[in-house]
């Protein structure tokens, strides 16, 4: 049975002085995190130890992989850091030889492990003699207490440390109650009824990853601690590529301690979906589609609201921007391509979106809405649904983990998910782009088709499959790259930058309070918990969500605007080639469309030269007006995406017997 005693209670009763000390440190620092730091240089090793020191109770070393090792240069500074940050040292030597040999390996040689390492470990493959040899070496080398862990189980796939081997290793551990303090194992090793209280340390613990390419397997923090583990061992999850060791150190410390409290006191903590303050429950497939559809719909409404004061002229109705849903309505109401603007002033019923819609219904009846308004609205909204749904789905795939939540996704994962989402949108939007690019106002006004549904299908039939995807290369680059930057910028500011700012604010108030109050007793973690319990950071998070939305939208349009300008020129060349060549050269479509790229390049060079502007000025000419029109809709789209995703996550958690009524996650 897994013990439910606190670390303090176990320290009081434990026969090992080393175990007593370790339990005390864990309770003082409120940490059951062991950092496994496997790097090759002393400078990097000591730097990581110093950064992670405040969050750990134990540092695990593989001292023999440090290329520039020296006792004075590596071990002496390590001991000072252990004293500074109050943690113990565990050399993961994994001894596996006869007693006399391991005695010399432990006490002598280049590394002199027994002199500085509080804890080491050994396999049981050579029998109980290995325990006796290591204990003698420790007693002969130092007066400080030392402890030994037996390797009963390993976290690697295909490990042979199972079954009978594990059982016999436990029997070996029973031969010395004072020196053998516990096991490297995946679960509790029992024997409580025989008076043994073994520390269980578990490697292969991760909040984000499931494993690596070399057989390592990762398990969730709650799962491991609930199974009997006392200390979670984390390596690359703390300092791997793209990770901030200080941020990850606090995140794992908090998760491990919360899991321990839950096991020890049967606390009604939230489910693993809220292990950290920014965790979000993974959405179901149904909810992912719902969030995507809702986000796309709100984005469409906001666009129409902003277009009330910045209206695109009908001469540019059929551009591949997939946003102006009232373009055809204005065309029918005003009756000419110039929209009448050259001969009159502003008119509510001819220029505003709401007024134009009212005028259209008065003139053509209510059937005008399903025939002329809904087709472009639904077609364009569909691309938004594809975009947001494929982003959420891709992000869940890239962040797949056993704890079933998306916690602080890395910028690389959001960039990849955004790239995939943009790719799917470019494919979905290709028919819409083709219709818009190869249509004119005069065709619409002729009235050859009773509604836009039939007009669209007729146009697609006329264009054909090759015509639909002509120029797709530009669309693919524009959509995939821009939305990769769009989503990664949003998530990075909302998550990493928000956390960094919040932690700096907490540190400022913490040190201010310490200087102002002479009897201030709280450590930084306790002080942070008190601040968060007062919900002081809700406004900060909301602010960062909004800043992230505006910044991401700006980045999106900075990438899309120049490519869209080139794309418009390319579509006009496609249209010319269609009119003059397709009828005569039906068997040479691929050649014709290839030549349009060459022709487009020539036209771009010609236009840019004649403009007498620099490339940047020419490509971004008119960008300010475009940004004012579109950034509000894309910003609100992201804010709605975040709000709906968070709300849906809370509802999922509530549906799984969430004991807390608040939407605020549990804070350590």
N, C-alpha and C positions, 0 to 999 in steps of 0.2 A: 504493500500500500504506500502511495506517495505521502511523504510527511507534510503536515500542515503547520508545523512549528515555525516560529519566526527565526531569523538569523541570530537575534539576540538570545533567544531561549536555547538554541543549539550551541552557541558559543559558551554559554555558562556550563553546559553539561559535557562538552566534548573533551576526550582524553588527550588530544593532540594540541600542543601549544601553538603550532603553526596554523591549524584549522581555527582555533580560537581567534587568533590574530586576523585571519582572513575574513571570518564572519563579522568581526568588529569593524573592519574597514568597509565591508559591504554595507553595513547598517549606517555607518557614519556618512558615507558618500551617497547612500541610496542608489547603489549601482551594483548590478550583477553582471556587468559587461567586461569581457576579456578581449582586448585588442590583439589580434594576431598580425604582427608586422613583419612581413617577409620581403625585405628589400635588400639591395646589394651594396649600398654604401653607408658608411657610418653617419655622414651628415644627414642624409634623407631619413635614416632610421631614427636618429635622435630628434630631428625636427618633428616627425610624426608622433613620437612618444610625448614630446612636450605639448603638442597641440591636443592630443587625445587624453592626456593625463588627467584633466579635471573630471572626465566622464567615466573612467574605468576603475575597476578594483584590482585588475590584474593585466599585465602585459605578457604576451606569449612570444617567445623568440625562437628563431632558428639561427643561432649565432654563427654556425659554420658556413652560411651562404654570404656573409658580409665579406666583400673582397678586400677591403682595407682594414680588417680587424686588428686591433691591438688592445691589450688589457687597459692601458692608461687612456687611450683615445676613445675606446668604445664602452668598456665596462664601468670605469670610474664615473664618467658623466651620466651613464644610465642609472647608477645607484643614487646619484644626487637628484636626478629627476624623480626617482621613486620616492625619495624622502620629501621632495618639494610637493608632489601631487598626492602623496599618501596612497600608493598602490604597491602590490607585490609583483615579483618577477617569476615567470614560469618558462624555463628552457625546455622546449619540446624535443628532447633528445631521443626519445623512444629507444632506450637501451634494450638489447636483445641478445646478450651473451652470458657466459658463465659468470658466477659470482666474483671471482678474482679479477677477471678482465674488466667487468663493468666498474669495479671498485677503483681501478686505475684510470679508466676513462672518465669517471665522474670527478675524481679529485685532482688528476694530473693533466699532463699534456699542455697544449697551447691555450685551451679555453678555461681550464680550472673551474669547471661549472659549480662544484660544491661550495666554492668561496663566495659566490654572488647570487646564485639562483635559489630563491626560496622554495621552489617546487620543481620537480622534474618528473618524468614518466618512464614506464618500462612495459615491455611485452611480457606475458607470462609463459612464453614458449619454452624457456629453459628451466622452469620450475621455481620453487620457493627460494633457491639459493641466490637469485638475483636481488630479492628484497634484502636479504641479510648482507650481501656485499655492498649495496648502495647505502644502507644504514650505517655500516661500519665506516665507510668513506666519509659520510657526513659528520659523524661523531669525532673522527680523527682530524678533520679539517677545520671545523668551526664550532664555536659555542652557541651560535644562533640556531633557532629551531629550523628544521627542514622537513619537507613532506614529499611523499611519493604518490603519484597517480598510476593506477594500472590501466592498461589499454584493453578494455573488455569488448568494445565495439568501435567501429570506424564509420565515417560518413560517406566513404567512397563507394561507388557502385561496384558490385561483385566482390565486396570484402569477404574474406574467409573467417573473420573474427565473429563467428556466430555459434549458436547451439552449444555443443559440448565444450568447445574451446572457451566460450564466454563463461560457462559454469565453472570450469576448472580455474580460470583466472580469478573468479570471485573467491574460490577456496584458498588460493594463494594469498589474496589480500587479507584473509582472516587470520593469517599467521602472525601479523604484527599490527596491533590496534593503534599504536601510537604513531608509527612512521607512515603507514599507508593511510592516507586521508580520504581517498576516494577513487573515482574512475573517470576515464574518458569514455563516455557512453552516450547512447541515444535515449536512455530511459533510466528510471530508478532501478537499482540493483538489489533491492530487498535487504533481508537479514536484520530488519529493525527489531524483530522479536528476540534476536540473539545479542542485542545491545550495541549493534554497529550503526553509526550515523555517518554514512559516507557522502562526501561531496561529489556531485555529478556535474561534470563539465562537458558541454556538448558543442562540437564544431559543426560547420555546415549549416549555420543559421543565417537566414536572409529575409529582409523585408521586401525586396524587389525581384531578385533573381531565383531561378529554379535550379541552376547548375551551370557548369562550364563544360568545355570540350574535352576535359581530361578526367571525367568520371566523378567529379565533385557534385554532390547533390545538396540542395538547400531546403531547409524546412522553416516554417513560420515560427515566430517567437512564442506566441501563445501555445501552439501545439507542443513545442519542445518543453517549455516550463511546466505546462500542465501534466506532461508525462513524467516529471520528476527531476528535470535538470535544474541545478542551482545556479550555474554560471553559463551564459551563452558566449560562445567564441565566434567572433566576427573578424574577417580579414578584409578582402577587397571591397566588401560592402561599405567599409568606413573610408577608404582612401583610393578606391579605383578611379579609372578615367572619368573625368567630369564630375567628381564628387568633392564636396567640401568636408574635410575631416571633422571640423568643429561642429558643423550642422549635423552630419551623420552620427557623430559621437553622442550628441544630445538626443537624437531621434532614437537610436538603438538603446541608450541608457533608459530613456523614458519608457519605451516599449517593454524592455525586460523587467523593469521595476514594477510596472503596472501588472504584468503577467504574474509576477511573484506575489503581489498583494492579492490578486484575484485568487490564486491558489491557496495562499496562507489564511486569508480571512474570509474567503467566499464572498468578496465584494461584488456588488451588482455593477460591474463595469460594462461599458458598451462592448459590442461585438468587435472582433478583430478588424472590421471594416473601418473603425475609428481609432486605430492605434495611435495616430498622431493628429496634431491639430489641423492638418490640411488633408487628411485622408478622405477619400470619396468611395462609397460603395460602388462596385462594378455594376453597371447597368445591364439589365436583361436585354435581349435582342428586341423585344417588343418596345421597351422603354427607350432604347436607343433610337428606334425609328420615330417614336413620338417626339422626342427631344429635337431630332433633326427637322421634322416637319414643322413643329411650332416655331423653331428658330428661323427657318426659311420664310414662314408666313409673316412674322413680325418684321423681318428685314424688308420684305416687300412693302408693308404698310408704311414703315418709316421712310422708305425711299419716296413714296408718293407724297408724303407730308413735306419733305424737303424740296421736292420738285415744284411746290406751289410758288416758290419765289425764284427758282432758277430752272427755266423750262428749255428743253432742247428744241430747236426749230425743226419743222417737218422735213427739211432737206436732209437732215441727218437721222431720220426715223429708223432706218433699217441698218443700224450699225450693230456689230456683234457684242454689245455690252450686256444684253440680256437683263435689262432693268426697267426701261420705260414702258410700262404696261398700258398707258393712256395714249400712246402715240397714234394708233389707228383711230381712236375715238376723236382726237383733235382733228385729224385729217378729214373725217366725215363731217364734223361739225363746221369747220371753217371752209372746207370745199376746195382748197388750193394748196399747192406745195409751199407757197410763201406764208401761209397761215394768216394772210391779210394784214400782217404787221407793218407793211410798208405804207399803208393808207389809213391806219387808225391807231388810237392809243390803247392802253390796257383795258380789257373788258373781263369782268369776273366770269361771265358765261362763255367766253371764248378762249380764255387763257389759263384759268385755274383748273386744277384736276377735278375738283368737285363741281364747279360750274359747267365744265365741258361735259361731264357725265350727265348732269341734269338736262343740259341742252340736247344731248343725244337721245335720252329717253323721251323727252317731249317730241322730238322730231320723228324718231323711228319706232317708238314704243319700247316696252320692257324687253321684248325679244332681242333688242340690240345687245343687252348685257351678255347673255349666253352665246350669242353669235359673234360678237366683235371684241368684247372685253375679256371674257373668261379664257379664251384660247391662249393669248399671250401671257396672261396672269398665271394660268396653271402650268404652261410649258416652262416658263421662267422659274416659277416656284419649285418645280420638279428638280431643276438643277441644284437649287439650294438644299433640298431634302437629301439628294445624293451626296452633296458636299459634306454636310454636317453629320449625316448618318455614317458615311464611310470613314470620316475622321474619328468619330467615337469608337467605331468598330475596330479600326486599325490600331488606335491607341491602346485599346484593351488587349489586342493581340500582342503588341510589342511590350506591354507591361504585364503580361500574363504571370500570375503567381498564385500560390496555393491559398493565400489569405483572402482572395476574392475581392480585392479593392485596388484602385489606382491611387497610389500615394506619391504625390510630388513627382510626376513623370519627368524624366531627364529631357533637356533640350533636344538631344539627338533623337529620342523616341518621338517627340512631338513634331520634329522636323520631318521624320520619315512618314509619320501618320498624315501630316499635312500634304506631303508630296503625293502620297497614295490618293488622298481625297481630291486633290486638284486634278490628278490624272483621270479619276472616275468622272469628275465633273466635265472635263474636256471632252470625254467620249460621249457623255449624255447630251452635252450642249451642241455637239457637231451638227445635228440636223437643224436646230434652231438657228445657229450661226449661218448655216447655208441658206436658209429661207430668208433671213434678214438681209444677208449680203447680196443675194441675187433677186431682190424684189424692189419695186419702185412705187411711189405714191400713185402714179397714173394707173398702174395695174389694179391697185386696190379700189380706186374710184370708178373703174369701168363697170364694176358690178357683175362680172362674168360668173362669179361664185356667190352663192347665197349666204355663206358665212366663212369665217376664217379657218374653220376646221377643214372644209373642202379645199379652200385656197392653199392651205399648208400641205395637205396630202398631194394635191395636184402639182405643187411646186417641187415637192420631193421627188415625185415620179419624173418630172421633167429634168431635174438635176441628175438623178441617178446616184448610185452608191459611190462611184468614184468622185462625183461632184460634191457629195456631202462631206467627204473626207479630204477634198482638195485643200491644201493649205493647213492641214491638221498639225503639221510639225510646229508651226508658230503657236497654234492654240495650246498644244501640249506643253511647250516650254513656258508659255505665259502662265497657264493655270497651275501646273505642278510646282514650279519654282516659287511663284508668288504666294501660293497658299501654304507651302512648306515654311516660308519665312513668316507669313501671317500667323499661323497657329503657334509656331515655336516662340515667336516674339511675345505673343499673348501669354502663353503658359509660363515662360521664363520670368517675365515681370510679375505675373500674378503669384507665382510660387517662390522661386529662388530669391528674387529681389525683395519681395514682401517679407520673407522670413529673415533675410539679412538685416533689413531695416528694423523689423520688430525686435530682433535680438540686440541690436545696437541701442535701441530705446530702452529696453529692459536693463541693459548694462549701465546706461547713464543714470537711470533712476536708482538702481541698486547701489552704485558707488556714491551717489549723492546722499542717499539715506544713511549709508554707513558713516560718512563724514559728518552728517548732521546729528545723528543719534548715537551717543556714546555707548549705550547698552544694546545696540542692534544685534540680534541673535540669529537671524535667518541666513542660510546660505543662499547662493544665487538661484538654485533650482526651486527652493521653497518660496523665495521672493517672486520669481517668475510665475509660479503657480498661483500665488495670491493675486498678482496683477491680472492674470488671465481669468481668474474666478470673478473678478469685478467687471469683466467684459469690456475692458478699456480698448481693445484692439479691433472691435467690430468695424468702427469707422475707418480705421487704417486699412483693413482688408478691402472694404468697399471702394475706398479711394484707389487702391492699387488695381482692383479689377477694372475700374473706369480708365485709369491711365494706361493700363495694358491694352484695353480695347482701342483707345485712340491711337496709340503708338503702332499697334499691329495693323490697324486700318491704313494709317499713313504709309507704312512699309509696303503693304499690299499694293497700293496705288502707285507708289514710286517704282515698283517693278512692272506693274501691268500697263501703266499709261504709255510709255514709249513703245512697248511691244505692240500694244493695241493700235497705235498710230501706224506702225509698219504693217500690221495686219489689215487695216482698212485699205491701205494702198494696194496690198496684195489681193484682197477681195475684189477691188475695182478692176484689177488686171484680169482676174479670173472671169469676171463678168464679160469683159471685152472679148476674151478668147472664146468664151461660150457662144456669143452672138455671131462672131465672124468665122469661127473655125469648126465648131462641133458638127455642124450640118455637112461639111465637106470632108471631114477627116474623122469619121466615127471610129475607125480602127486605131487611131493614134492618140487616144485620150491621155495616156500616161506621158507621152512625149510632150503633148500640149501643156499639161499641168507642170511638168518639169521646167518647160521653157518660161512659164509664168514666174517662177522663182528668179530666174535670170533677168527677166523683164522687170520684175519688182525691184530688184537691186539697182538696175539702171535708173529707174524712175526715182528711187529714193536719193541716189547720188545727185541726180539732176535737180530735184526739188530743193535739197539741202543747199546746194551751191547757189541756186537762184535766190534763196531766202536771205543770203548774206548773214546768216546766223551761225554761231558755233553749233556743233552737234548737240551739246547739252541744251542750249537755248532752243534749238529747233525741236528736239524730241519732247521737251517739257513745256512747249508753248501752249498756253491754255490750261495748264495743270491746276492752277489755283481755283479756277471756276469749277473744274471737274471734281477737285477734292472737296470743295464746299458742298457739292451736290451729293456725293456718294459716301464720304467718310461717316456722316451721322448714321446711315443705314447699316454699314458694316460694323461700326462700333456697337450699336445697339444689338445687332445680331449676335455678337460675341458675348455681350453682357447677358442677353437672354439665354444663350447657350449655357453659360456658367450657372445662372440662376436656376434654370430648369434641371440641369444635371445635378446640382447640389440638392435641390428639392426632391428629385426622384430618388437620389441616394438616401436621403433622410426617410422617405416613405418606405423604401425597401427595408431599412434598418428597423423602422417602427413596426413593420410587418413581421419581423423576426423576434418579437417580444423585447424590443428595446426598453429598458427600464426607466430611462430618463425622458422626461417630457420635453426638454429643451432641445433645439436643433444644434446647440453648441456642443462640439466634441469634448470628450473627457480630457482634461489637462493633467499632466503629472506634476 
